[in-house]
Amino acid sequence: MGKKKLNNNYIKAYAQLESRCQEKFGVTAGGVDEYVKRLESARFAPKREEVLGKLSAYQALSRRFDTEPNALRHIKEVQKDDIKWVKKFTGALKGKKDPISRYLKSARKYARGRKARRIFITILILAVIAGAAVAAAAFLL
């Protein structure tokens, strides 16, 4: 595959990623920038470092396509694997299998578990207090 065609395929794949990120975060521009910003703050997101590195590199490459004259012909860094990764990551976003979606899912699950434990402990304490009150009342009679 020629460099120009490879670069065109990369630009199309990155545009789809940008669009998916804009949709995910409800922004009109800078979807990948928003994803990177949120991923930087999600310290415990799975595969965070790997994805941050790739997205940062692809952001820089995409900026070069936007700013350099005749970039389609002159940029030689794009490989088939880059296009595959961008498409795969776009699919992961669509299926909510990306690091941020997975992080948010586990955070919600953790919060639900904590809430359930608090309710259980409260009910247990109330039952013990009620039992003690009944025992005390029976003892006084």
Steps between C-alpha positions, in 0.01 A plus 500: 500500500638841406572765761227731372235228523630386838488859626147547363386184677657623823329839470160331445551264796610787725200711390270215604677480837466876543131481417441211744680690779299815429183295522611330823576825681246729332753743356501654153877497455804348666348162583833318517645789703210460745556124519869550576422764763253271678727200473784698659279563803376137518814367667374145549347446155607168343770528231519873571868550422492300177196685366628842610826441317331389180237775501758770569716380211200484267386847607840642411499318168151628417605856581785460253252397231299814577792741500771376262467577130475187281490284811329213317810450289773597746406331827651154507440390861154345451496120501217253442513410869423862590183493294401165650553630853293815438216294349516246782492775762206667324320165519586471868346843558188392318474181707591683824811285541742793507695587818274787611178302450644202685627726781162671540319166501720363778471827697118482484509135608725587794270787604194272486679244716591761760144627511364145544747433783400821679131409475569147627704628795232757587229233498719271709564773759130585514415131549752470783364815667141377461597161641672664794195720563269197496732311738523799733120540500452129575755520782328802659158332501 
